[in-house]
Amino acid sequence: MARENPAWTLTIPSDLRQVALARGFIEAVCQTGGFAPAVIDRIVLAASEAINNVIRHAHQDQPEAELQIQCFLVADGIEIRLLDEGRPFDLAAVPPLDPAEMRIGGRGLFLMRTLMDELSCQPRGERGNTLRMVKRCERNSATPRSC
């Protein structure tokens, strides 16, 4: 996946009040990339779930922690990376959720896996993770495309 441009980057404190700012940032990058509105909605929803999870779970009891959001526009879509300061997290250890299961919460990973084409998480040294999400979609800044 060849990157066309340097990363668009936003760093926010670990505060749920910042989620709206992060959503607006990702939406603006997607609009710049020429994605159709429905595709942008899916990307923003998946990223929003990931950001919420980082703040609520990875950064739990760490209000001083920061989250860096990197967006890369690529020829065939967008790559989003979330760099957190939490304990190592094994994404593969979380089994797929049965969508018919009745429960409160726990739908974030299900949505990320469903809405994005790739989802992976790698540790960053002693503290922190890089969550990588990719959405493949033809894009054109003149005419937004859907996928």
ABEGO torsion letter per residue (X at the ends): XBBABBBBBBBBBBBAAAAAAAAAAAAAAAAAAGBBAAAAAAAAAAAAAAAAAAAAAAABGBAABBBBBBBBBBAAEBBBBBBBABBBBBAAABBBBBAABBBBEGAAAAAAAAABABBBBBBBEABEBBBBBBBBBBBBAABBBBX
